[in-house]
Amino acid sequence: YNTLVPCNGRVKILAQNENVKLQEALTSNLKSAVMAAFLMLPESFSEEDLYMKIAGLSYCGDFRMLIGEDKSKVMNIVKPNMIHFQKLYSHILQDSPQVIYKHQLGKLEIDKSPEGQFAQLMALPSTLQQKITSLKDSPGKNRDV
């Protein structure tokens, strides 16, 4: 049962190497979400702030959040699931050289220096790096990331 994964309403049996690749991709996605959130947060913040920012990434650009969706939707997702967010992200936070993680206090500190923010940017997927730099560059200008 460890290799059964629901996929579009069907169950797919994963080969062991597919399972490893899937796990690596999921971990990479979690790390990218953390780095994106770090770029949007201040130097010092709470775990709840981090998880709110990460969960909110899913709704950035969703026009429904502007007109009809519950404005506290992200908070309603995060607050009752704090322990699950902690389990999901704590190893990433503990292993990240860019954060001081005070787990018992629920507080985090990140490096907001230009070098620190550059390291966070470079930890994002290259397509996202390019989109971010294109927002900062004038039309027709291409900057190396």
Protein Blocks (a to p, Z undefined) as FASTA:
>chain_A
ZZgcceehiacdddfklmmmmmmmmmmmmmmmmmmmmmmpcfbdcfklmmmmmmmmmmgo
paklmmmmcfklmmmmmmmmmmmmmmmmmmmmmmpmkbccdfknopacddfbfklmmmmm
mmpcfklmmmmmmmmpcghiacdZZ
